[in-house]
Amino acid sequence: MRTHAENIELYLSSGGDPRLAKLHKTSTLQNRSRIVYLLSKLQKIEPKATFEEKKVIPEKEISIKLDPETPKFIGKIMQFPVELHSTYNETIDIWFKYCSLKLDLNKVERAEEKKALEIQNKIIDLFKRFDTCKKILDHYLIHKHILPTESKNDFKDLTPLQLDQERRNLESSISRRKQTIRRMEESLPEESDPVFNRRVSSLNRKKEQLQEFILDHEKIKQLLHN
């Protein structure tokens, strides 16, 4: 993945506005995302065979949008409690990393299959984490209930063999819990039913346990990979 400085250099070499490049020079989340967006816009423009005379635009007519264009499907940070702000920021960061990797992938020649596969694998790994974060955010918007955002268990004292066994056990637990949740969702009564709130509370608890299993599973996979 290119660095922020490399993206700026590529943006300028592709005919980007030097003033915008200077304005977003500092490597912050907002500046990185904005440069990736501007770069993607430039690379969608087909080069022309002839040069056109540039019109001089008065300075007062120039309008610079400073905020990065966060995808609407992620929502706004003020929709979430402080406990989920780090998860929200991680979701945004993953999304713009994906945008940058997608630009890299589009430039890979067909003959460079190994390089293309490496980028595709990075994108897959990113979206596994993106799905986890997005599920936590979506769950809060619907139920106003905060799911766990990180594993609370420490598996560092386990041997690789024990870690692998725990990973297998968690995969079975995750599968069973998903089935339970699906059955509970299908059997939910109408909101007017007196037991509706109690059933929803029980369902949310099962989803919370599922999220704990998933986070433990991700942590173990990282330990095995390292």
N, C-alpha and C positions, 0 to 999 in steps of 0.2 A: 504494500500500500504506500502511495506517495505521501511525503510529508507536506505540511502546509506551505513551506517555502517552495517546494517543487511544484505544487499546484499553482502558486502565484506566478512562478516563472513560466509554466506552461500556458497560463491564462494570458500573460503579456505577449508571449511568442505567437499566440493564436489571434492576436489583434485586439486583446482586451484593453479596457480603459485604464491607463496608468493611475488616474486619480482614484478609481475604485480599488485598485490593487494596493495603493498606499494607504487608503482609508481602512482596509481590512488586513493590514500587514501583521498585526499582533495575533499570535496563535491562540485565540479563544474559541470556545465551542461555536459561538455565533459567527465569528469571522471565518472559521473553517467551513462551516456549512454554507455560508454565503458565497465563498469562492468556488466551492464545488458546484453550487447551483449556477453561478455565472458561467463557469467553464462548460457545463453541460449545455447551456443555451448557445454558447459560441459554436460548440462542436456539432450542433444540429443544423448550422447554416452552411450551405454548399458554397464553396469558393467560386467567385465570378471570374470569367475570362478577361474582362476588361475592367479598368479602374474608373470609378465614378468620382467626379469632383465633390469633395465634402463641403457641405454647407456650414457656415459659421453660425453656431447657435449661441445667442446671448447667455451669459452666465446665469441670469435670473430665471431662465426657462429650464434649467437643468434641475431635475428632481431625483435625489438619491434615496432609495429605500434602505434603511439601516437594519431592520429586523430580518432575520432569516425566515424563509417561508417554511414553517413547520407544517408537515402534512396534517390536514384537518382531521383525519381519522385517529390521530393520536390524542387530540384534544388540547386544552389549555392547562397550564400548571396550576392555575387558581381553582380548578375543579377538584383538586386533590388535597388531602391533608398533608401537613409537613412531613409526616412519617413516610409518605410516598414520593416526596420530591426527588430523592436520589434515584428512585426507580424510574420516575418520569424522565429525568435528565439522562439516565443510562439508555432509555428507549430512544430518545432523540439522537444521542450520540451513535448508537448502533445503526439507526436509519441512515445517517449521513456517511458513516463508514461504508454501508452497503452502496450508497450512491457513488462513492469514490471507487470502490472495487468494480462496480458495473462499468464505469468509464474505462478502467484498466482492461477489463475483459473484452470490451468492444474493440480495443486496439490490438488485441492479440491476433497474429496471423494464423490462418487455418493449419499451417504446418506445425505450429507450436502447441501441440496437443497437451504436452506435459505441463506447460505454463498455464494453459487455460484450465486444466483440471485442478491445479493448485489454487487458483483464484476461485473456482467454483466451490471447492471444499471450504475455503475461508467464508464464502457467502453462506453456505449451509450452516456452518458453525455459528455464524452471527445470527442467523434467523432462528436457530434453536433457542438462543438466549432472548432474542427479540420476542418470540412467542410467549416465553415465560413471563417477561416483564409486561407485555401487552395484556396477558390474561389477568394479571394482578390489578392493572389499572381498570380494565373493563369490569371486573368483578366489583370493584369499589363503586364505579359509576352506577351499576345496576342495584347493588344490595347495600351500599354504604357500609361495607364490611371489609376490613383490611386483612388480606391474606399474608402469610409469612413471606418475607423478601430474601431471607438468607438462612442457610442451614445452621442449626444450633448445636449440632453434634460434631465431635472431634474424632476423626478416624485415623489420626496420624500414628497411633500406637499399633495399628493392625498391620500384619504382614501383607505382601501383595496377594497371597493366596486367600487370606481372610477378606481382603478388600473385594476381590473378585466374587467370592461367595456372597458377601453382603450386597454387592451390586445385583447379582442374580435374584436374591431374595427381594430386593426393593422393586425390581422389574415385575416380579409376580404380584407384589403388594399394590403397585401402581395399576396393573391391569385389573385386579379384583376391585379396587376402589373405584375405578372408572365405571365398571359395570354396575356397582352399587349406586353410584351417583346417577347414572342414566335411569335406573329403575325408579329411584326416588323422584327424579324430575318428571317422569312419565305419570307417576301416581299422585302428583301434587293436586290438592283440591282447589276449588275456586277461591279467590281472595275473600269472598264473603263467608267462607266456611270458618267456624270458630277455631278449628285446629290448624288453619293455614299458617299462621305466624310460627307456631311451634314446629310445624313440618319444615318451614323455610330455615328456621334456626338450626334444626338438626342437619339439614342439607348443607348449610354453610359450614358446619363443623366438619362434615365429611370432605368438603372441598378444601378446607384448611389442612386436614390430615393428608389429603392427596398432594397438596402443594409442599408439605413438609417432606413427603417421600421423594418428590421430584427434585427438590433442592438437595437432599441428601445424595440422591443418585448422581446429580451433576457434580457435587463435590468429590464423590468417590471416583468418578471418571477422570476428573482433573488430577487426583492423587495418583491414579494408575498411569496416566499419561506422563506425569512428571517422573 
